[in-house]
Amino acid sequence: MLEQRDVEIFKNMLNAVLEDQLKKTEVAILEKVDDRLEKTETSILEKVDDRLEKTEASILEKVDDRLEKAEASILEKVDDRLEKIEISLLNKVDIQLRQSENMILSEMECTRTILEKQIERIRQNMDELNQYYRIAKLENDNTELLLDRINELSKRVEELERRAVWKVM
């Protein structure tokens, strides 16, 4: 049988071989674990990157949609407000134009009234002047007729005087 010392040596050798094998196995296992961890990490990172890209694209798409909707909503509100402002301004301009028109018409009516009174006074003056002219013309005609009569009578008187002087002579 084997002696205790041989068993010890064998035991030590076996331990040394086992330790060496364990170290090699541990190193191999650690290398495999490191490889798998690295591959898993790479796979996880790739999956995370893919998901981040998809999430980023989805978020950007949603943000773009919301921005488009917000822009459309804002533009619609601006258009509505501009339309209301335009209508309000047009109404105010219409009111101002009506007021100006009414004021102008009122002034024109006053001016018309004044001018009609002046025209009436001028007509009355013209009528008076026409009457005065007719009267003056009639007086002139009458004066002319009287002068003609006087001249005619003077001629007749002279003729009678000449005849009377001839008869007396």
C-alpha positions in Angstrom: 0.0 0.0 0.0 0.9 3.5 -0.3 2.5 5.2 2.4 1.2 8.2 4.0 3.9 10.3 2.5 3.1 9.1 -1.0 -0.5 9.8 -0.4 0.4 13.3 0.8 2.5 13.9 -2.3 -0.2 12.5 -4.5 -2.7 14.6 -2.7 -0.5 17.7 -3.2 0.0 16.9 -6.8 -3.6 16.3 -7.3 -4.3 19.6 -5.5 -1.7 21.3 -7.6 -3.2 19.8 -10.8 -6.7 20.6 -9.7 -5.7 24.1 -8.7 -4.0 24.6 -12.0 -7.1 23.1 -13.8 -9.4 25.3 -11.7 -7.4 28.4 -12.5 -7.5 27.5 -16.2 -11.2 26.7 -16.0 -11.8 29.8 -14.0 -9.9 31.9 -16.5 -11.7 30.2 -19.4 -15.1 30.7 -17.6 -14.2 34.3 -16.9 -13.2 34.8 -20.5 -16.4 33.2 -21.7 -18.4 35.3 -19.2 -16.6 38.4 -20.3 -17.3 37.6 -23.9 -20.9 36.9 -23.2 -21.2 40.0 -21.0 -19.6 42.0 -23.8 -21.9 40.5 -26.4 -24.9 41.0 -24.1 -23.8 44.5 -23.4 -23.3 45.2 -27.1 -26.7 43.6 -27.8 -28.4 45.5 -25.1 -26.7 48.8 -26.2 -27.8 48.1 -29.8 -31.3 47.4 -28.6 -31.3 50.5 -26.4 -29.9 52.5 -29.4 -32.6 51.1 -31.7 -35.3 51.8 -29.1 -33.9 55.3 -28.5 -33.8 56.0 -32.2 -37.4 54.8 -32.5 -38.5 56.7 -29.5 -36.7 59.8 -30.7 -38.3 59.4 -34.1 -41.7 58.9 -32.5 -41.2 61.9 -30.2 -40.0 64.1 -33.1 -43.0 63.0 -35.2 -45.4 63.7 -32.3 -43.7 67.1 -31.7 -43.9 67.9 -35.4 -47.6 66.9 -35.5 -48.3 69.0 -32.4 -46.3 71.9 -33.8 -48.2 71.7 -37.1 -51.5 71.6 -35.2 -50.5 74.4 -32.9 -49.3 76.5 -35.9 -52.6 75.8 -37.8 -54.5 76.7 -34.6 -52.6 79.9 -34.1 -52.9 80.8 -37.8 -56.6 80.2 -37.6 -57.0 82.3 -34.5 -54.9 85.1 -36.1 -57.0 84.9 -39.2 -60.2 85.1 -37.1 -58.9 88.0 -35.1 -57.7 89.8 -38.2 -61.1 89.3 -39.8 -62.8 90.6 -36.7 -60.5 93.6 -36.6 -61.0 94.2 -40.3 -64.8 94.1 -39.8 -64.6 96.4 -36.8 -62.4 98.9 -38.7 -64.7 98.8 -41.7 -67.7 99.4 -39.4 -65.9 102.3 -37.7 -64.9 103.7 -41.1 -68.5 103.4 -42.3 -69.8 105.2 -39.2 -67.2 107.9 -39.6 -68.1 108.2 -43.3 -71.8 108.4 -42.5 -71.2 111.1 -39.9 -69.0 113.0 -42.3 -71.6 112.6 -45.1 -74.4 113.7 -42.8 -72.3 116.7 -41.6 -71.5 117.6 -45.2 -75.2 117.2 -46.2 -76.2 119.4 -43.3 -73.8 122.1 -44.2 -74.9 121.8 -47.9 -78.5 122.3 -46.8 -77.5 125.3 -44.7 -75.6 126.7 -47.7 -78.5 125.9 -50.0 -80.9 127.7 -47.7 -78.6 130.7 -47.6 -78.1 130.7 -51.3 -81.8 130.3 -52.0 -82.5 133.3 -49.8 -79.9 135.3 -51.6 -81.2 134.2 -55.0 -84.7 135.2 -53.9 -83.5 138.6 -52.8 -81.7 138.9 -56.2 -84.9 137.9 -58.0 -86.8 140.5 -56.0 -84.2 143.1 -56.8 -84.3 142.0 -60.5 -88.1 142.3 -60.5 -87.8 145.7 -58.9 -85.2 146.7 -61.5 -87.3 145.4 -64.3 -90.3 147.3 -63.0 -88.1 150.4 -62.6 -86.8 149.9 -66.1 -90.3 149.5 -67.5 -91.5 152.6 -65.6 -88.5 154.5 -66.8 -89.0 153.4 -70.4 -92.7 154.3 -70.2 -91.8 157.6 -68.8 -89.2 158.1 -71.5 -91.7 157.1 -74.1 -94.3 159.4 -72.6 -91.8 162.2 -72.3 -90.8 161.6 -75.9 -94.5 161.6 -77.0 -95.1 164.8 -75.0 -92.1 166.4 -76.5 -93.3 165.3 -80.0 -96.7 166.8 -79.1 -95.2 169.9 -77.7 -93.1 170.3 -80.9 -96.1 169.6 -83.0 -98.2 172.1 -81.0 -95.4 174.6 -81.2 -95.3 174.3 -84.9 -99.1 174.7 -85.1 -98.9 177.7 -82.8 -96.2 179.2 -85.0 -98.3 178.4 -88.0 -101.3 180.0 -86.4 -99.3 183.0 -85.3 -98.0 183.4 -88.8 -101.5 183.2 -90.2 -102.8 185.6 -87.6 -100.0 188.0 -88.4 -100.9 187.7 -92.1 -104.4 188.3 -91.4 -103.7 191.2 -89.4 -101.6 192.6 -92.0 
